[in-house]
Amino acid sequence: MHPIEDHVCIASRRWSAEEKERPLAASLGPDGAILKVACAAGIQVRQLFRWRK
């Protein structure tokens, strides 16, 4: 069992299409682990799911 990591809440902001492109592409790829991609991009998982819609 892995310990749960604390995630920092990020203030609301606007993301340009270019800023969204990289994490979206990474999340749709073969190794696209959503949590890892979101953490690397500095966004919450739910935000990445919204962008994918």
N, C-alpha and C positions, 0 to 999 in steps of 0.2 A: 504494500500500500504506500502510495506517495503522499507526502504532506501537501496540503493545499497552499499554493502561493498567494500572497497578498498582491492585489492589483491596484494600482494607483488610479483614482478617478481623474479623468482629464476634463478640463473646462470645455464648454461648448465652443465650437469654431466652425468656420466654413472651409471645406476642402475643395481644391480645384480638381478638374478632371485629370490633370497630370499627376496630382498627388494621390488620387484614388487608383490610378492605373496599375502601379507596381504591386500593391498588396492584393488587388483583385486578381491580377494575372497569377501571382504566386499561390493564391488560395484555390484557383481553378486547375492548377497543374497537378501532376501525378503525386507529388510529395506535399500537397497543400494541406498541411495540418492547420486548421483554422486558428487554434489557440496560439501556436508558434508564430504564424503570420501576423496575427493581430498584435501580439506582444512586440514583435520586431518592428512593426509600423508605429507603435505607440498609440494604438486605438483599442477600444473594447471590442470583444467578440461580436456583440450584438450590432455594433456599427458596421462591421465587415459583412455580416449577414444582410443588413439593409442595403448595402451597396451592391450586393450580388443579385438582388431582386430586379 
